[in-house]
Amino acid sequence: MTGIENLQKTVEALVAISSETQERPTNWRGEQASLAFAKLAMTCLTILKLTPGSTYFAPANGLAMWDVSAIASQTRNLIEAYYLLCYLIFEPTDPAEREFRKLLWDFHEAFERNEMLSTGIPDSKNLPVIRKGLEERQRRLEASPVFAGLSTGHREQLLKGKKFKLESAIELSRKAGISERFYRSNYKYLSTFAHSSPFAISQLREFRADSPEAKQVIETVVNTALPYSLLAIREFTSLFPDQLVKLNQTILAGIHFWEEILKWEKSEQFNSPSDP
């Protein structure tokens, strides 16, 4: 299950699941996971709108734009949304850590709000109220026994707003059954376009709309978005099992296919007995 057509089938499932689970009664974790899943679905739609050959492809004022950088950047955003979804769904068993994750989330939200306003509008009349809210959330965070158990360096990182998750993408990849090599190599490739790096610019020098090379590059990026989109369905339906039974065989087969492929170096398909 690869290619643009299958990403289109997958986004239809993403949108249907998100629509049917919207505003369902749930806890804090379920609410945030629903929002992360909806974000991923919208990002997937955006990728298809940017992708030539997709039925969602939208020319700009009659001009068919082959913007591989935008497709790659959006695919990186989709991957980040997937790992956020995993972080919210792969909940720890310890109640204290579950509560700490929410405290950290709330603190980081207030921290970023304060940073943006104090940097952009330092004389804003709303700033004192926002800072007061931030101080209160920081007080709650520091009062947590989980916070006290972290290393000094880790605590400093959290208070400086460097992190809002307690697990890295690598750690979440292991839990999701995704090869570290697969994640690192693909994320690095996509990031070169997001950062407009010399490598990405060199790729664009050879990039010509509607050329076989251009189609191959876009297909490669799409085939990175596809497995993460399918696994997002797998993760999210663990919260809403009634949606799992509604999945058609194409989506289920795609999930099973990529579950094996994403093991990468641990997959039997890449490590047959005949390999040296």
C-alpha positions in Angstrom: 0.0 0.0 0.0 1.9 3.0 -1.3 1.4 6.1 -3.4 -0.9 9.0 -3.7 -4.1 7.1 -4.3 -3.6 5.2 -1.1 -2.9 8.4 0.9 -6.2 9.7 -0.5 -8.0 6.6 0.9 -6.2 7.0 4.2 -7.2 10.7 4.6 -10.8 9.8 3.9 -10.6 7.4 6.9 -8.8 10.1 9.0 -11.5 12.7 8.3 -14.4 10.3 8.9 -13.0 9.1 12.3 -12.2 12.6 13.4 -15.7 13.8 12.5 -17.4 10.9 14.2 -15.5 11.3 17.4 -15.6 15.1 17.6 -17.0 16.4 20.9 -17.5 13.0 22.5 -17.4 13.1 26.3 -13.9 12.1 27.3 -11.1 13.0 29.8 -8.3 15.6 29.3 -6.1 13.1 27.5 -8.8 12.0 25.1 -9.6 15.6 24.3 -6.0 16.5 23.5 -5.5 13.3 21.5 -8.7 14.2 19.5 -7.3 17.6 18.7 -3.9 16.1 17.7 -5.6 13.6 15.5 -7.7 16.3 13.8 -4.5 18.3 13.2 -2.9 15.3 11.6 -5.9 14.8 9.4 -5.9 18.4 8.2 -2.2 18.3 7.6 -2.6 15.1 5.5 -5.3 17.0 3.5 -2.9 19.9 2.9 -0.2 17.5 1.7 -2.7 16.1 -0.9 -3.7 19.6 -2.0 -0.1 20.3 -2.7 0.6 17.0 -4.4 0.3 16.8 -8.3 -1.6 13.7 -9.3 -3.9 13.9 -6.3 -7.6 14.6 -6.8 -7.2 17.2 -4.0 -4.5 19.0 -5.9 -5.4 22.7 -6.1 -3.6 24.9 -8.8 -2.9 28.4 -7.7 -4.7 30.9 -10.0 -4.4 28.3 -12.8 -0.8 27.6 -12.2 0.1 24.0 -11.3 2.7 24.5 -8.5 5.1 21.6 -8.0 6.3 22.7 -4.5 8.2 19.7 -3.1 9.6 21.9 -0.2 6.0 22.6 1.0 5.0 18.9 0.6 8.1 17.8 2.6 7.6 20.5 5.3 4.0 19.5 5.8 5.0 15.8 5.9 7.4 16.7 8.7 4.5 18.5 10.5 2.4 15.4 10.1 5.1 13.2 11.7 5.4 15.6 14.6 1.6 15.4 15.1 1.8 11.6 15.0 4.4 11.5 17.9 2.3 14.0 19.9 -0.6 11.7 19.4 1.5 8.7 20.6 2.6 10.7 23.6 -1.0 11.4 24.6 -2.2 7.9 24.0 0.7 5.8 25.4 -0.3 6.9 28.9 1.8 5.8 31.9 0.3 3.6 34.6 1.5 5.8 37.4 -1.3 8.3 38.3 1.3 10.8 39.6 3.1 10.8 36.2 -0.2 11.2 34.4 -1.0 14.2 36.4 2.5 15.6 36.0 2.2 15.4 32.2 -0.9 17.6 32.3 0.8 20.0 34.6 3.8 20.2 32.2 1.4 20.7 29.3 -0.5 23.5 31.0 2.8 25.2 32.1 4.3 25.0 28.6 1.1 26.5 27.0 1.3 29.5 29.5 5.1 29.8 29.0 4.8 30.1 25.2 1.9 32.6 25.5 4.0 34.7 27.8 7.1 34.5 25.6 5.2 35.5 22.4 3.5 38.4 24.0 6.5 39.8 26.0 8.6 39.6 22.9 6.1 41.1 20.4 4.2 43.5 22.6 6.3 44.0 25.8 4.1 46.9 27.0 0.8 45.0 26.6 -1.7 45.6 29.4 -2.5 41.8 29.3 1.0 40.8 30.2 0.8 41.0 34.0 -2.3 38.7 34.0 -0.5 36.2 31.7 2.6 36.2 33.8 0.6 35.7 36.9 -1.1 32.7 35.3 2.3 31.4 34.3 3.7 31.7 37.8 0.8 29.8 39.2 1.3 27.0 36.7 5.0 26.9 37.4 4.3 26.7 41.2 2.0 23.6 40.6 4.6 22.0 38.3 7.4 22.4 40.8 5.2 21.1 43.6 4.8 17.7 41.9 6.8 14.8 43.3 7.6 13.7 39.8 9.3 17.1 39.1 11.4 16.7 42.3 12.5 13.3 41.0 14.0 14.6 37.8 17.6 15.6 37.4 18.6 19.2 37.8 19.3 19.5 34.1 16.0 18.1 33.1 14.1 20.4 35.5 15.9 23.4 34.1 15.0 22.4 30.5 11.3 22.1 31.4 11.3 25.5 33.2 13.0 27.2 30.3 10.3 25.9 28.0 12.6 23.6 26.1 10.3 20.6 26.3 6.7 19.8 26.7 6.9 16.0 26.4 8.7 13.7 28.8 9.5 11.2 26.0 11.5 11.8 22.8 10.4 10.8 19.3 12.9 7.9 19.5 11.4 6.6 22.7 7.9 6.9 21.3 9.1 5.2 18.1 10.2 2.1 20.1 6.8 1.9 21.8 5.1 2.3 18.4 7.3 -0.4 16.7 9.0 2.1 14.4 12.6 1.7 13.6 14.9 4.4 14.9 16.8 4.4 11.6 13.5 4.9 9.6 12.5 7.8 11.8 15.8 9.5 11.8 16.6 9.2 8.1 13.2 10.4 7.0 12.9 13.2 9.5 16.3 14.4 8.6 15.5 14.4 4.9 12.2 16.3 5.4 13.9 18.8 7.7 16.4 19.8 5.0 13.5 21.2 3.0 11.8 22.8 6.0 15.1 24.6 6.8 15.9 25.5 3.2 19.3 23.9 3.6 22.0 23.7 0.9 21.1 20.1 0.3 17.4 21.0 -0.3 18.3 23.8 -2.6 20.6 21.5 -4.6 17.7 19.1 -5.0 15.5 21.9 -6.3 18.1 22.8 -8.9 17.4 19.5 -10.6 13.7 19.6 -9.9 11.5 20.2 -13.0 7.7 20.0 -12.9 6.2 16.9 -14.5 9.6 15.3 -14.9 10.2 11.6 -13.9 12.7 12.8 -11.3 10.1 15.3 -9.8 7.5 12.6 -9.7 9.9 10.2 -7.9 10.8 12.8 -5.2 7.2 13.6 -4.5 6.3 9.9 -4.4 9.1 9.3 -1.9 7.7 12.1 0.4 4.1 10.8 0.1 5.3 7.3 1.0 6.7 8.8 4.2 3.4 10.5 5.1 1.4 7.4 4.3 2.6 5.0 7.1 2.5 7.7 9.8 -1.1 8.5 8.7 -2.1 4.8 8.9 -0.5 4.3 12.2 -2.3 7.3 13.6 -5.5 5.5 12.8 -4.2 2.5 14.7 -3.3 4.6 17.7 -6.4 6.7 17.8 -8.9 3.8 17.4 -7.4 2.3 20.6 -9.2 5.2 22.4 -12.4 4.8 20.3 -12.7 1.0 19.5 -16.1 1.5 17.9 -14.2 3.2 15.0 -11.9 0.3 14.5 -14.7 -2.0 13.4 -15.7 0.5 10.7 -12.3 0.5 9.0 -12.4 -1.1 5.5 -10.0 -3.9 4.5 -7.8 -1.5 2.4 -7.0 0.6 5.5 -6.5 -2.5 7.7 -4.2 -4.1 5.2 -2.3 -0.9 4.9 -1.8 -0.7 8.7 -0.6 -4.3 8.8 1.7 -3.8 5.9 3.4 -0.8 7.3 3.6 -2.3 10.8 6.0 -4.8 9.3 7.9 -2.4 7.1 8.4 0.2 9.8 10.4 -2.3 11.9 13.0 -1.7 9.2 16.2 -3.4 10.2 14.3 -5.8 12.5 11.8 -6.8 9.8 11.9 -10.3 8.5 11.4 -8.8 5.0 14.7 -7.1 5.3 16.5 -9.9 7.1 15.9 -13.1 5.3 18.0 -16.2 6.1 19.7 -15.8 2.7 21.2 -12.4 3.7 24.9 -12.4 4.5 
